[in-house]
Amino acid sequence: EKKITADSLVFLEKWRPLPFLTATPNKQALAEFKQLLLGRCRTFTAAWRRYMDKDNFNRCFWGDFLTACRRVGFSGDAAGCWRLLDSDCMG
C-alpha cells in the first residue's frame, strides 16, 4: 500500500531548490548580461563559444551559466536572467 506520510516528506524540510527554480524572470538582468558579453566579444556567437558552451555541446547548463557570469563580471540577478534563457526550467 502506497501512501504519503509525514515521514515521507521530511526531505522537503532539508531540500534547497536551485535559485533559478524560485526566481522571477528579470529582463533588466538579461540586458545587463548581454551588454557584458558584447563588451568582451564582438558577437553573441563568439560570446556563446567563449563563455557559455566551452565544451561544444551546444547547450549551457545552470552551472556553466554561473561560471560565465563570474568570468564576464556579472554581479546582477543571475537566477532571474537564467529564467529568461531557460524557458523550460530544466537547468
Buried (B, 14 or more C-beta within 10 A) or exposed (E): EEEEEEEEEEEEEEEEEEBBEEBEBBEEBBEBBBEBBBEEBEEEEEBBEBBBBBEEEEEBBBEBBBBBBEBBEBEBBBBBBBBBBBEEEEE
